[in-house]
């Protein structure tokens, strides 16, 4: 059973690749830990470029989703953490490019710092 999207005109419309709310189907709920832009083979940050870190973080998250037996379209909630909210448009664009519609619910949080000097982190909840 696919996830169902909730939308109401009584709340602000989504201003990016996310839904106001998602009803998760019956199944196994998997809570993914946050992923930063570390290269799995080296354990080192992919680069100091924000876009590279976002892409690697999503690639890492995708690998964990796959290892859990899931797919990206089964993500019901994402949380993005950015050390510079001025870079948000880049993260938003990459998310729109990589995740299929209907988009999951999402929160974005500006933080002072992240592990290993990362500029971006993503965590997810999926239901398979």
FIROLO-667582 format. One line per 5 residues: their letters; for each residue x, y, z of N, C-alpha, C, O. Coordinates in steps of 0.001 Angstrom, whole numbers, always signed. Last residue first. Example, Ala and Ser with C-alpha at 12.3 -4.5 7.8 and 13.67 -1.06 7.14 Angstrom:
2
sa> +12850:-2250:+7080:+13670:-1060:+7140:+12900:+30:+7870:+13409:+1138:+8039  +13190:-5690:+7800:+12300:-4500:+7800:+13200:-3300:+7800:+14236:-3319:+8465;
//
This chain:
128
xxxxx> +8221:+85:+5270:+8268:-908:+4191:+7293:-2038:+4481:+7182:-2976:+3692  +8736:+3402:+5842:+7847:+2297:+6174:+7852:+1348:+4984:+7538:+1730:+3856  +11311:+5498:+7223:+10607:+4874:+6117:+9745:+3743:+6628:+9985:+3193:+7703  +12846:+8453:+8065:+11961:+7397:+8571:+11278:+6818:+7342:+10733:+7554:+6519  +16155:+9903:+8113:+14893:+9516:+7489:+14147:+8492:+8317:+14716:+7776:+9141;
xxxxx> +18455:+12666:+7926:+17972:+11447:+8568:+16570:+11162:+8035:+15881:+12067:+7564  +21374:+14333:+6851:+20002:+13933:+6563:+19672:+12676:+7355:+20477:+11750:+7451  +23486:+17182:+7072:+23155:+15840:+7538:+21687:+15578:+7189:+20861:+16490:+7227  +26171:+19395:+6303:+24833:+18876:+6003:+24695:+17486:+6585:+25646:+16705:+6598  +28735:+19962:+6846:+27865:+21115:+6644:+26410:+20699:+6475:+25513:+21542:+6501;
xxxxx> +30984:+18427:+9190:+30020:+18366:+8093:+29191:+19638:+8045:+28973:+20299:+9060  +32857:+18110:+11170:+32874:+19356:+10416:+31928:+19368:+9227:+32049:+20222:+8348  +32312:+15771:+12541:+33400:+15767:+11558:+33439:+17011:+10684:+33988:+16981:+9583  +28868:+16599:+13217:+30056:+15761:+13385:+31036:+15881:+12216:+30639:+16066:+11065  +28045:+20139:+13065:+27717:+18732:+12858:+28998:+17912:+13030:+30095:+18469:+12993;
xxxxx> +26767:+23238:+14476:+27827:+22360:+13962:+27293:+20947:+13837:+26259:+20593:+14403  +24426:+24745:+14710:+25727:+25401:+14861:+26858:+24551:+14291:+27796:+25078:+13694  +21724:+24353:+12315:+22485:+23936:+13498:+23841:+24635:+13521:+24345:+25065:+12484  +18473:+24533:+11134:+19787:+25169:+11129:+20494:+24825:+12425:+19932:+24985:+13508  +16475:+22050:+9738:+16940:+22663:+10963:+18314:+23287:+10742:+19217:+22634:+10219;
xxxxx> +13513:+21078:+8217:+14880:+21546:+7991:+15292:+22352:+9210:+14557:+23230:+9664  +11401:+18290:+7628:+11763:+19433:+8457:+13195:+19793:+8128:+14002:+18924:+7798  +8880:+16734:+5641:+10272:+17138:+5867:+10345:+18305:+6831:+9481:+19181:+6852  +7179:+13959:+4102:+7162:+15122:+4984:+8617:+15466:+5284:+9491:+14604:+5195  +8140:+12984:+720:+7870:+12746:+2141:+7652:+14060:+2876:+7909:+15137:+2338;
xxxxx> +6443:+13460:-2449:+7544:+13697:-1523:+7156:+13368:-88:+5985:+13461:+281  +5245:+11015:-4687:+4983:+12136:-3803:+6066:+12233:-2733:+6532:+11230:-2193  +8376:+11689:-6336:+7099:+12166:-5808:+6186:+10970:-5600:+6349:+9970:-6300  +11686:+10593:-5368:+10495:+10552:-6215:+9290:+11184:-5523:+9198:+11209:-4296  +14725:+12400:-4949:+13596:+11689:-4343:+12374:+11723:-5248:+12058:+12760:-5830;
xxxxx> +16609:+13879:-6444:+16891:+12497:-6061:+15697:+11708:-5538:+15656:+10485:-5669  +15652:+16478:-6954:+16236:+15690:-8047:+16306:+14198:-7702:+16088:+13351:-8568  +14929:+17408:-4477:+13898:+17310:-5521:+14369:+16434:-6678:+13572:+15733:-7302  +17473:+17406:-3260:+16412:+16533:-2751:+15341:+16332:-3813:+14889:+15207:-4030  +18684:+19417:-4745:+19210:+18048:-4821:+18166:+17055:-4331:+17995:+15986:-4917;
xxxxx> +17121:+21632:-3974:+17197:+21222:-5367:+17680:+19792:-5523:+17149:+19039:-6339  +17654:+21728:-1209:+16289:+21564:-1684:+16283:+21048:-3127:+15527:+20135:-3460  +20384:+22302:-1171:+19896:+21044:-603:+18499:+20729:-1123:+18201:+19578:-1443  +20277:+24869:-2390:+21063:+23784:-2988:+20553:+22432:-2491:+20318:+21523:-3287  +18735:+26325:-606:+18243:+26134:-1974:+18999:+25002:-2675:+18415:+24262:-3466;
xxxxx> +20353:+26467:+1761:+19158:+25635:+1710:+18691:+25360:+289:+18278:+24236:+4  +22447:+28011:+2396:+22699:+26970:+1394:+21469:+26100:+1141:+21533:+25120:+399  +21657:+29521:+4501:+21815:+30212:+3231:+22074:+29249:+2078:+21936:+29622:+913  +21921:+27959:+6702:+20625:+27928:+6027:+20634:+28723:+4730:+19701:+28608:+3935  +24495:+26129:+7541:+24285:+27437:+6905:+22976:+27384:+6131:+22922:+26831:+5033;
xxxxx> +24381:+23642:+8520:+25117:+24604:+9341:+24991:+26016:+8777:+25336:+26988:+9448  +21416:+21733:+8479:+22373:+22548:+7739:+23085:+23494:+8701:+22461:+24075:+9589  +19608:+18802:+8292:+20349:+19661:+9207:+21404:+20401:+8398:+22203:+19773:+7703  +16448:+17461:+7591:+17697:+17990:+7059:+18307:+18910:+8105:+17603:+19704:+8730  +14505:+14649:+7862:+14960:+15835:+8573:+16321:+16202:+8007:+17229:+15373:+7947;
xxxxx> +11690:+13078:+6388:+13105:+13447:+6343:+13338:+14622:+7272:+12472:+15480:+7442  +9326:+10506:+6176:+9764:+11721:+6873:+11265:+11881:+6743:+12022:+10935:+6961  +8882:+8321:+4575:+7711:+9111:+4965:+8100:+10419:+5650:+7294:+11348:+5702  +10148:+6444:+1958:+10479:+7402:+3011:+9235:+8235:+3308:+8614:+8785:+2398  +9586:+4955:-223:+8972:+4510:+1025:+9347:+5410:+2203:+8911:+5166:+3328;
xxxxx> +11078:+5784:-2323:+9678:+6210:-2328:+8930:+5750:-1075:+7769:+6113:-881  +13519:+4501:-1874:+13392:+5922:-1544:+11938:+6382:-1512:+11598:+7283:-745  +12984:+1288:-348:+13196:+2136:-1516:+12977:+3588:-1102:+12325:+3862:-95  +14406:-1386:+1722:+13447:-373:+1302:+13831:+334:+17:+14844:+32:-615  +16128:-3030:+3025:+15119:-3657:+2189:+14088:-2682:+1663:+13018:-3088:+1208;
xxxxx> +18186:-1882:+4276:+17028:-2184:+5121:+15912:-2868:+4334:+14882:-3241:+4896  +19825:-1307:+2166:+20247:-2378:+3080:+19104:-2809:+3999:+19056:-3955:+4447  +18402:+908:+1145:+18488:-335:+377:+18868:-1513:+1273:+18295:-2595:+1151  +18906:+2747:+3205:+17525:+2400:+2842:+17520:+1060:+2110:+16719:+180:+2426  +21684:+2892:+2999:+21086:+2341:+4222:+19640:+1933:+3956:+19195:+888:+4430;
xxxxx> +21917:+4076:+472:+22527:+2766:+724:+21939:+2110:+1956:+21715:+899:+1965  +20649:+6523:+917:+20075:+5579:-43:+20625:+4171:+171:+19889:+3189:+64  +22491:+7716:+2656:+21155:+7401:+3131:+20509:+6360:+2220:+19887:+5414:+2705  +24640:+8018:+851:+24797:+7178:+2040:+23437:+6754:+2580:+23235:+5589:+2922  +23436:+9799:-931:+23905:+8498:-1415:+24068:+7530:-244:+23681:+6365:-335;
xxxxx> +23010:+11980:+773:+21856:+11284:+201:+22251:+9920:-348:+21474:+8971:-241  +25726:+12577:+1266:+24822:+12253:+2378:+23602:+11494:+1876:+23199:+10492:+2467  +26607:+13224:-1294:+27158:+12043:-628:+26273:+11616:+535:+26088:+10421:+766  +25087:+15577:-1753:+24941:+14413:-2643:+25463:+13133:-1985:+24840:+12078:-2100  +26076:+17205:+335:+24656:+16865:+260:+24468:+15614:-588:+23764:+14690:-181;
xxxxx> +28800:+17402:-333:+28402:+16782:+932:+26934:+16376:+920:+26582:+15316:+1439  +28666:+18740:-2782:+29250:+17396:-2721:+28813:+16675:-1453:+28493:+15486:-1485  +27570:+21191:-1897:+26826:+20341:-2822:+27363:+18912:-2804:+26577:+17965:-2810  +29688:+22221:-217:+28361:+21894:+316:+27618:+20921:-598:+27086:+19920:-119  +33002:+21127:-237:+31928:+21761:-996:+30572:+21271:-492:+30340:+20070:-359;
xxxxx> +35046:+19754:+857:+34531:+20855:+1668:+33421:+21612:+942:+32943:+22631:+1443  +34358:+16220:+420:+35053:+17467:+79:+34536:+18546:+1008:+33681:+18283:+1854  +33744:+13840:+1849:+33946:+13809:+402:+34691:+15043:-91:+35574:+14925:-941  +35429:+12994:+4829:+34451:+13851:+4172:+34772:+13915:+2681:+35936:+14032:+2296  +36318:+9499:+5297:+36657:+10925:+5217:+35541:+11692:+4511:+34801:+11130:+3704;
xxxxx> +36020:+6839:+5128:+35570:+7463:+6365:+35883:+8947:+6426:+35735:+9580:+7471  +36625:+5390:+2848:+37712:+6065:+3561:+37318:+6617:+4921:+38176:+6841:+5775  +34320:+4185:+1872:+35589:+3462:+1759:+36705:+4073:+2594:+37629:+3372:+3006  +32222:+6119:+2227:+32262:+4870:+2983:+33622:+4170:+2978:+34026:+3615:+4000  +32747:+9452:+2778:+32936:+8421:+1756:+33080:+7092:+2502:+33977:+6955:+3333;
xxxxx> +30358:+11504:+4404:+31558:+10671:+4483:+31583:+9660:+3350:+30554:+9079:+3006  +28317:+13545:+4756:+29009:+13307:+3496:+30308:+12539:+3574:+31269:+12880:+2884  +26004:+11894:+6998:+26761:+13055:+6536:+27567:+12633:+5316:+27497:+11479:+4895  +22934:+10790:+8210:+24062:+10519:+7332:+24691:+11844:+6918:+23997:+12787:+6539  +21218:+9702:+11157:+21663:+10737:+10246:+22880:+10311:+9444:+23739:+9573:+9927;
xxxxx> +19479:+6537:+11106:+20344:+7530:+11739:+20771:+8545:+10690:+20698:+8285:+9489  +16157:+5696:+10327:+17549:+5779:+9899:+18278:+6839:+10700:+17742:+7921:+10940  +13784:+3557:+11302:+14316:+4864:+11659:+15799:+4887:+11304:+16600:+4178:+11912  +11121:+1931:+9854:+12571:+1921:+10016:+13037:+3350:+10240:+12720:+4245:+9457  +8288:-1:+10326:+8843:+1346:+10362:+10327:+1246:+10669:+10740:+572:+11613;
xxxxx> +6553:-2229:+8374:+7660:-2099:+9294:+8215:-687:+9198:+8571:-228:+8112  +3063:-1427:+8008:+4286:-2128:+7644:+5326:-1967:+8731:+5010:-1613:+9867  +574:+523:+6619:+891:-509:+7592:+2133:-1246:+7121:+2228:-1639:+5958  +1780:+3719:+5409:+1011:+2483:+5299:+1379:+1529:+6433:+2384:+1721:+7117  +1600:+6950:+6784:+2419:+5777:+6491:+1527:+4546:+6400:+628:+4358:+7219;
xxxxx> +679:+9915:+5506:+137:+8784:+6248:+942:+7566:+5817:+964:+7199:+4642  +2286:+12984:+5774:+2235:+11701:+5085:+1629:+10672:+6019:+2019:+10569:+7183  +2034:+16521:+5171:+1996:+15352:+6050:+1880:+14099:+5193:+1438:+14148:+4045  +2948:+18313:+3232:+2553:+18806:+4551:+2542:+17669:+5570:+2991:+17841:+6703  +5889:+17187:+1477:+4445:+17208:+1684:+4147:+17747:+3068:+4977:+17657:+3973;
xxxxx> +8510:+18596:-570:+8025:+17889:+608:+6518:+18016:+666:+5934:+18856:-18  +10300:+20441:-2171:+10000:+19036:-2428:+9664:+18274:-1150:+10429:+17420:-703  +8612:+23526:-1291:+9745:+22755:-1794:+9325:+21320:-2003:+8134:+21009:-2012  +6655:+24564:+255:+7460:+25499:-541:+8705:+24812:-1085:+9730:+25455:-1311  +3329:+23508:+740:+4750:+23156:+738:+5499:+24114:-188:+5028:+24431:-1280;
xxxxx> +1058:+26013:+1969:+1439:+24975:+1017:+2933:+24703:+1141:+3700:+25556:+1589  -83:+26570:+5317:+724:+26977:+4162:+1077:+25785:+3275:+1356:+24691:+3766  -3452:+25404:+5909:-2059:+25560:+6343:-1256:+25963:+5115:-1692:+25726:+3988  -5807:+25071:+4623:-5866:+25807:+5882:-4484:+25974:+6519:-4360:+26618:+7560  -5597:+23378:+2555:-5415:+24794:+2235:-5472:+25669:+3477:-5218:+26871:+3404;
xxxxx> -3853:+20378:+3125:-4964:+21254:+3460:-4619:+22673:+3054:-3478:+23111:+3196  -2942:+17044:+2514:-2794:+18458:+2133:-4040:+19206:+2564:-5157:+18719:+2385  -1213:+14041:+2808:-2210:+14921:+3411:-1913:+16344:+2968:-771:+16798:+3036  -714:+11108:+957:-294:+12475:+1221:-1471:+13269:+1780:-2590:+13174:+1276  +115:+7782:+1735:-906:+8756:+1364:-449:+10135:+1794:+133:+10304:+2866;
xxx> +2185:+5169:+392:+1922:+6202:+1382:+873:+7169:+839:+758:+7353:-373  +734:+2138:-960:+1598:+3318:-1005:+1234:+4313:+89:+129:+4298:+632  +856:-1172:+0:+0:+0:+0:+900:+1233:+0:+1753:+1362:+878;
//
